[in-house]
Amino acid sequence: MIRSMKLDGSEALFLRATRDTKAERVGVPWMAMEVGAAQLAIKYRDIYSRADQALEQRRAIHHRRRDLPLPHGR
């Protein structure tokens, strides 16, 4: 069940709601938590990579204009 569960899906929402009632406890195997964290890390790494590419393209297009600063001192 956990392998096919999406973190933003209805099953996960149900488990969170159950946990939040504090009337029942919800347990998840540690390995399932590790796999979920790894999937999120890969997702965010890919998103960061695309954002970094967009900034590089912006720099290439506007390399002579100094009035368009890049964030974080790039």
C-alpha positions in Angstrom: 0.0 0.0 0.0 2.7 2.5 0.9 4.7 2.0 -2.3 1.8 3.0 -4.4 0.7 5.9 -2.1 1.3 9.4 -3.3 2.3 11.9 -0.6 -0.4 14.3 -1.8 -2.9 11.6 -2.5 -6.2 10.8 -0.6 -4.7 7.8 1.2 -1.9 9.9 2.7 -4.4 12.7 3.6 -6.5 10.1 5.4 -3.5 8.8 7.3 -2.5 12.3 8.3 -6.1 13.1 9.4 -6.2 9.9 11.5 -2.8 10.8 13.0 -3.9 14.4 13.8 -6.9 13.2 15.8 -4.5 11.8 18.3 -7.0 9.0 19.0 -5.1 6.6 16.8 -1.4 6.1 16.0 -0.2 5.7 12.4 3.1 4.0 11.8 5.2 3.9 8.7 8.2 1.7 8.1 11.5 3.6 8.3 12.5 2.4 4.8 9.3 3.8 3.3 10.1 7.2 4.9 13.6 6.9 3.4 12.3 6.1 -0.1 9.8 9.0 0.1 12.6 11.4 1.2 14.8 10.2 -1.6 12.1 10.7 -4.2 11.5 14.3 -3.0 15.2 15.0 -3.1 15.4 13.8 -6.7 12.4 15.9 -7.6 13.8 19.0 -6.0 17.2 18.4 -7.5 15.7 18.2 -11.0 13.6 21.4 -10.4 16.7 23.2 -9.1 18.7 22.1 -12.1 16.0 23.5 -14.5 15.9 26.8 -12.6 19.7 27.0 -12.7 19.6 26.4 -16.5 17.0 29.2 -16.9 19.2 31.6 -15.0 22.1 30.7 -17.2 20.0 31.3 -20.3 18.9 34.7 -18.8 22.5 35.6 -18.2 23.4 34.7 -21.8 20.6 36.8 -23.2 21.2 39.8 -20.9 24.9 39.6 -20.4 25.5 43.2 -21.3 22.7 44.7 -19.2 23.8 45.4 -15.6 20.3 46.5 -14.5 19.1 42.9 -14.3 20.9 41.4 -11.3 20.8 37.7 -10.8 19.8 36.4 -7.3 22.4 35.1 -4.9 25.3 37.0 -6.4 25.4 35.0 -9.6 
